Amino acid sequence: MSQPYDRVFNFSAGPCTLEVEVLEEAREGLLNWRGTGMSVMEMSHRGKAYDGIIRKAEADLRQLMGIPDNYKVLFLQGGASLQNTMVPMSFLGAGETADYIVTGAWGKKSEEAAQMIGKVNSAYSGKSHNYSDIPGPEEIALSVNPAYVHYTSNETIQGVEFPRALEFKAPVVCDMSSNILSRPVDVSKFHIIYAGAQKNMGPAGVTLVIISDEMLAKAPEKTHPMLDYRLNVENESMYNTPPCWGIYMCGLTYAWLLRNGGVPAMYERNKGKAAIVYKAIDESSGFYKGHACPHCRSLMNVTFNLPSEELTKDFIKVAEENKLDGLKGHRSVGGIRASIYNAFPREGCVVLADVMRDFAQRKG
Ligand code: PMP
């Protein structure tokens, strides 16, 4: 099955495959954007043309996610990783406790960053089962009156995803880097949502932050400028030069999503895509073993192991011969990880499942 421009099926976890239509549109932005005579990369971020680009990106995102008016949208830099520090710097004050629910490697990093700043309560850790499950409500041990509760909606490395948003009385902060825009989410249930762009939105270099006015009001009056949510809001993401090209690309992706049924349509498509791969795991008579417990299997990152290291290497080789790229799992989980974000084509899941079935039949 040949792909446009002889592209491979790219299962990378991020940066990852982008929609061909979006890349084609970006070609226009590369040389002469809408008759301006210059690339989006070359235009002033203070100019009228760019102002239109960033405003449309925000407006489209607001529409896609149904972001209420009492929330601000920021396009920042520093990755989701910097948010791991900015959040406690701004919202974990002296004498306060922040609660962290850790269901994988990224949540652990968030927790560790917060521990460097203030008091953290480990409300849940999935370490004992190598992050293969999510907690039930009774397993989450919140502190009394936490400043906020942090969790990671989809753990990219382990392939563990919360099927429903968590709700608490305390403000909820969520790292949605690897499943934002992949399923409907009620933004009003969160006070801060953050996500690196490089999975479901665009190229690396842009970090999306959605923050409620209520939370913003709790931010310190003054802090280091680049780490100051208020200052970034006041300057509409342009306190310094923003990642102009990356934001433009995110905007193209948002417009593509809107043209294609928005988040609900993506969710249906994502469920279908993931089911194709999980079926190949489940019907392999134990040859492939899924890492995540079935009730929290990620729709974005499908993780599984083969019976041996040697077979894993062999499988990756066979997959590459079939133009399936980027399947090697993270070293902490081993095995295979198939990242199948919004822009990943369904045909790629079909080819992967066929290769899996054929390989298991020959080697099982
Ligand atoms: N959180 C999650 C869930 C991630 O998947 C990643 C990156 N893979 C990060 C945080 C870190 O993001 P960044 O590289 O943008 O700092």
Residues whose N, C-alpha, C, O or C-beta is under 5 A from the ligand:
A	BS01	PMP	G78 G79 A80 S81 L82 W106 N154 T156 D175 S177 S178 G196
